[in-house]
Amino acid sequence: MDPVGRVAPGFERVAEAFEENLASRGDVGAGCAVMVGGELVVDLYGGVADGVGRPYTDTTLQMVASVTKGAMAICVLQLVDQGKVDLDAPLADYWPEFGAAGKERITVRQAMAHRAGVPYLDGGLTVDDIVAWEPAAAKLAAQAPAWEPDADHGYHAITHAWLVGELIRRVSGQMPGDYLAEHVSRPLGLDLYVGLPAEQHERVAPMLLPVPRAEPDAATQRMLTPGSLSFRSFFIAEGLLGWLNLPDLWSAQLPSGNGMGTARAIARMYAATIGEVDGVRLVSPEVLADAVRPQSEGLDAVTGYETRYGTGFQLAFPVRPMSGAGAFGHYGLGGSVAFADRDRGFAFGYTVSQMGPSTPADPRSVALVDAVVAALG
């Protein structure tokens, strides 16, 4: 279906790139939104949301995978602003059980920068573990790290849910999705959830598995190699991708990966980190500036390619380029992405149902971001 929505004068290239994504770059259903100075200048949706041809609209909810991690980083930074969390204090100060098996000195910042050394759960992870929350948190708290904490970094694809989510729960008294709803989504009027109510399930566009390549990229091969660090870090339930379209997991709180939202919502969220949106600013400039300082750079022990992280946010690196040096945010498995560019003063959100490969950089979002940068001059 043809795209719907609008772009402000000067941003027509973004609409052209969006249409090209649907026509020839593999998008099936997608949304793209851009905020500049608190103003929505791009708001586009198009394609279909399911196999029966339901249109993909601005009310379609998309699982945005690890874009969720960026939303959780914002929640933690709010607690820092409130004086309730010290990023350089041990995580065990807030979650005492976590200080077991050699993890007592791991700081909150190290955990948020993928330096804690616990990227998987010993004995695996089931759907029941995720839905119940506490069993997985208890397993993570008890186990020993896979490498000397802070000696290396590796993507905590799934376990980041409890490293950050249990911190939020212990400090605020709220589950992470409930905290997000009260302190981020509600003040800004965002269609963004971690723990989707059952009555909203009909709005979801299911994730479509990547189109198989004749030769899988190296990152995918690592994820699919039993026993590898990458496999153990990404494997849950029925397999790497087997859980994405399970309604029970849509409703659970997995704050490393099951956020549901619209492109407009995730762009608006990031816009409120670098300025005010309708009178709301989510994070102070001082706390944000500290959070976007690089903490982890170089070869990633889990993914096997170069990554770069601040405190809870991805920073630009070759396969996740965003808009370059001034950007911070997070990509999600399959292609969704949300970020803000502090230098250029814009925020970007892209949601996608058709999953792409892990590497190289996704040409769909690259085309859209390039068009935004060109429009801004």
C-alpha positions in Angstrom: 0.0 0.0 0.0 1.2 3.5 -0.8 2.7 5.5 2.1 0.6 7.9 4.1 1.5 10.8 6.3 3.3 14.0 5.7 6.7 15.7 5.5 7.5 19.3 6.1 8.8 21.4 3.2 12.4 20.5 2.6 12.1 16.9 3.8 10.7 15.5 0.6 13.8 13.4 0.1 12.8 11.4 3.2 9.5 10.5 1.7 11.2 9.5 -1.5 13.6 7.2 0.4 10.7 5.7 2.4 8.8 5.0 -0.8 11.9 3.4 -2.3 12.3 1.2 0.8 8.8 -0.2 0.2 9.2 -0.5 -3.5 12.7 -2.1 -3.8 14.6 -2.4 -0.5 12.3 -5.1 1.0 10.1 -3.2 3.5 6.7 -4.8 3.9 5.3 -2.5 6.6 7.1 0.4 8.2 7.0 3.8 9.8 9.4 6.7 9.9 9.2 9.9 12.0 11.6 12.8 12.5 11.5 15.6 15.1 13.4 18.8 14.8 13.4 21.3 17.7 10.3 19.6 19.2 8.4 19.8 15.8 7.3 16.7 13.9 8.7 17.2 10.4 8.4 13.6 9.1 5.5 11.3 9.9 5.2 8.5 7.4 3.7 5.0 7.4 3.1 2.5 4.7 2.7 -1.1 3.5 0.8 -3.8 5.2 0.8 -4.9 8.8 -0.1 -8.6 8.4 -0.8 -11.4 5.9 -4.4 -10.3 5.2 -3.4 -6.8 4.0 -4.2 -4.7 7.1 -2.7 -1.3 6.4 0.4 -0.3 8.4 -0.7 3.0 9.9 0.3 5.4 12.6 -1.6 3.3 15.1 0.1 0.1 14.2 2.3 -1.2 17.0 5.6 -2.7 16.2 8.0 -4.8 18.3 11.1 -2.6 18.2 13.4 -5.2 19.8 16.5 -3.6 21.3 15.3 -0.1 20.7 13.8 -1.0 24.1 17.2 -0.8 25.7 17.5 2.9 24.9 14.1 3.6 26.5 15.3 1.8 29.6 18.5 3.9 29.6 16.4 7.0 29.7 14.5 5.6 32.7 17.7 4.9 34.6 19.0 8.4 33.8 15.8 9.9 35.2 16.6 8.1 38.5 20.2 9.5 38.3 18.7 13.0 37.9 16.5 12.3 41.0 19.6 11.4 43.0 18.4 7.8 43.5 21.1 6.1 41.4 24.8 6.6 41.2 26.1 5.2 37.9 29.5 4.5 39.4 28.2 2.7 42.4 28.1 -1.1 42.5 24.9 -2.6 41.1 24.8 -4.7 44.2 24.2 -1.6 46.3 20.7 -1.5 44.8 20.4 -5.3 44.1 22.3 -7.0 46.9 21.8 -10.5 45.6 23.7 -9.6 42.4 26.9 -9.2 44.4 27.6 -13.0 44.3 30.1 -15.1 42.5 32.6 -12.3 41.8 30.1 -9.6 40.7 30.2 -7.5 43.8 32.3 -4.7 42.2 30.4 -4.4 38.9 29.1 -0.9 38.7 25.8 0.3 37.2 27.6 2.0 34.4 29.6 -1.1 33.5 26.4 -3.2 33.5 24.7 -0.6 31.2 27.8 -0.5 28.9 27.8 -4.3 28.4 30.9 -4.9 30.5 29.4 -7.1 33.3 30.3 -10.4 31.7 26.9 -12.0 32.1 25.5 -12.0 28.6 23.6 -15.3 29.0 21.9 -17.3 31.7 23.5 -20.6 32.8 21.1 -23.4 31.9 19.3 -21.3 29.3 16.1 -19.2 29.4 12.5 -20.2 29.0 9.4 -18.3 28.2 8.1 -19.0 31.7 11.3 -17.4 33.1 10.6 -14.3 31.2 6.9 -14.0 32.0 7.6 -14.6 35.7 10.5 -12.1 35.8 11.9 -13.2 39.2 13.3 -16.6 38.2 15.5 -15.1 35.5 16.6 -12.3 37.8 17.5 -14.8 40.5 19.5 -16.9 38.0 21.4 -13.9 36.8 22.2 -12.7 40.3 23.6 -16.1 41.3 25.9 -16.9 38.4 29.5 -16.1 37.8 30.6 -13.9 35.0 31.9 -15.4 31.7 34.8 -12.9 31.7 36.5 -10.7 34.3 34.0 -7.9 34.7 35.1 -4.7 33.0 38.0 -6.4 31.3 36.1 -6.7 28.0 32.7 -5.8 26.6 30.1 -8.0 24.9 26.5 -7.4 23.9 24.1 -8.5 26.7 21.3 -9.0 24.2 18.7 -10.6 26.5 20.1 -10.4 30.1 20.3 -6.6 29.8 16.6 -6.9 30.7 17.3 -7.8 34.3 20.6 -5.9 34.7 18.7 -2.7 34.1 15.2 -3.7 34.8 15.9 -5.1 38.2 17.8 -1.9 39.1 14.7 0.2 38.1 12.5 -2.2 40.1 14.6 -2.1 43.3 15.0 1.7 43.2 11.6 2.8 42.1 9.4 0.0 43.4 7.9 -0.4 39.9 8.5 -2.9 37.2 10.4 -1.4 34.4 7.5 -1.3 31.9 5.3 0.3 34.5 8.0 2.9 35.3 8.3 3.7 31.5 4.5 4.1 31.2 4.3 6.5 34.2 7.4 8.6 33.7 8.1 8.5 29.9 5.1 7.4 27.8 2.3 9.2 29.7 3.9 12.6 30.1 4.7 12.7 26.4 1.5 10.9 25.2 3.6 8.1 23.6 2.2 4.9 22.0 5.1 3.0 23.6 4.9 -0.1 25.9 7.0 -2.7 27.6 4.3 -5.1 28.7 1.6 -4.7 26.1 -2.0 -5.0 27.4 -3.9 -7.8 25.8 -6.6 -5.5 24.5 -3.9 -3.8 22.3 -2.6 -7.0 20.7 -4.8 -6.5 17.6 -2.8 -3.4 16.7 0.5 -5.3 16.5 2.3 -5.9 13.1 3.9 -9.4 13.5 7.6 -9.6 12.8 8.5 -11.3 9.5 11.7 -13.4 9.6 14.6 -12.4 7.5 14.7 -13.6 3.9 17.3 -16.3 3.9 20.6 -15.5 2.2 22.6 -18.1 0.1 25.4 -17.4 2.5 24.4 -16.1 6.0 26.4 -13.1 7.2 29.1 -13.9 9.8 27.1 -12.4 12.7 24.2 -14.6 11.9 26.4 -17.7 11.6 27.8 -17.0 15.1 24.3 -16.6 16.5 23.3 -20.0 15.0 26.4 -21.9 16.1 25.4 -24.0 19.2 27.7 -23.4 22.2 29.1 -20.2 20.9 29.0 -17.1 23.1 26.7 -15.4 20.6 24.4 -18.4 20.4 24.1 -18.6 24.2 23.5 -14.8 24.5 20.7 -14.6 21.9 19.1 -18.1 22.3 15.8 -18.2 24.2 12.7 -20.4 24.2 12.1 -21.9 20.8 15.2 -20.3 19.4 16.6 -17.0 18.4 13.4 -15.8 16.6 10.8 -18.3 17.8 9.5 -16.0 20.6 8.9 -12.8 18.6 5.3 -13.3 17.8 4.1 -15.0 20.9 1.3 -12.9 22.5 2.3 -14.1 26.0 5.7 -12.4 25.5 4.1 -9.3 24.0 2.4 -8.8 27.4 5.4 -9.8 29.5 8.1 -7.3 30.5 11.3 -8.0 28.7 13.0 -4.6 28.8 15.9 -5.6 26.7 13.8 -6.4 23.7 10.0 -6.5 23.6 9.1 -2.8 23.5 6.1 -2.1 21.3 5.6 1.3 19.7 5.2 3.5 16.7 7.9 5.5 14.9 6.4 8.7 16.1 6.5 7.5 19.7 10.2 6.6 19.7 11.3 9.7 17.8 9.3 11.9 20.2 10.9 10.1 23.2 14.4 10.9 21.9 13.5 14.4 21.0 12.6 14.9 24.7 16.1 13.9 25.7 17.8 16.7 23.8 15.2 19.4 24.4 11.7 20.1 25.5 8.7 18.5 23.8 5.4 20.1 24.8 7.1 21.3 28.0 8.6 17.9 28.9 12.3 17.1 29.0 13.2 13.6 30.1 16.8 13.9 31.1 18.9 16.9 32.2 21.7 18.1 29.8 24.4 17.3 32.4 23.3 13.7 33.0 22.8 13.1 29.3 26.3 14.5 28.4 27.8 12.0 30.9 25.7 9.1 29.5 26.9 9.5 25.9 30.6 9.4 26.8 32.1 6.2 25.2 32.4 3.4 27.7 33.0 0.4 25.4 34.6 0.4 22.0 36.1 -2.1 19.6 35.7 -5.8 19.0 32.6 -7.2 20.8 33.1 -10.5 22.5 29.5 -11.6 21.7 28.7 -10.2 18.3 32.2 -10.6 16.9 32.2 -7.2 15.2 33.1 -3.7 16.3 30.6 -2.0 18.7 30.5 1.2 20.7 28.5 2.0 23.7 27.9 4.9 26.1 25.9 4.3 29.3 22.9 2.4 28.1 23.0 3.8 24.5 24.6 2.7 21.4 26.9 5.2 19.8 27.7 5.2 16.1 29.7 2.3 14.8 30.0 0.8 11.3 27.0 -1.5 11.2 24.9 0.8 13.4 25.9 4.2 12.0 22.9 6.4 13.0 23.8 9.9 11.7 27.4 9.8 12.9 29.4 11.3 15.7 26.7 13.4 17.5 24.2 10.5 17.6 23.1 8.2 20.5 20.3 5.8 20.6 19.6 2.1 19.9 18.9 -0.2 17.0 16.7 -3.3 17.3 17.2 -6.8 15.9 15.6 -6.7 12.4 16.1 -3.1 11.6 14.0 -0.7 13.8 16.0 2.2 15.2 15.6 5.3 17.3 18.2 7.9 18.2 18.9 11.6 18.7 21.6 13.7 17.1 22.7 16.3 19.6 24.9 18.2 17.1 22.2 18.5 14.4 19.3 18.8 16.8 17.0 16.1 15.5 15.5 12.8 16.6 14.7 9.8 14.4 12.4 6.8 14.7 12.0 3.9 12.3 9.8 0.8 12.8 9.9 -2.2 10.5 8.1 -5.5 10.4 10.3 -7.2 7.8 13.5 -8.2 9.5 16.8 -7.6 7.8 20.2 -9.3 8.4 22.4 -8.2 11.3 25.2 -7.0 9.0 26.1 -4.9 7.1 24.4 -1.6 8.0 20.7 -1.8 7.0 20.3 0.0 3.7 16.7 0.9 4.6 17.5 3.0 7.6 20.7 4.3 6.1 18.7 5.8 3.1 16.3 7.5 5.4 18.9 8.9 7.8 21.0 10.1 4.8 17.9 11.9 3.5 17.3 13.6 6.8 20.9 14.8 7.1 20.7 16.1 3.6 17.5 18.0 4.3 19.1 19.6 7.3 22.0 20.8 5.3 
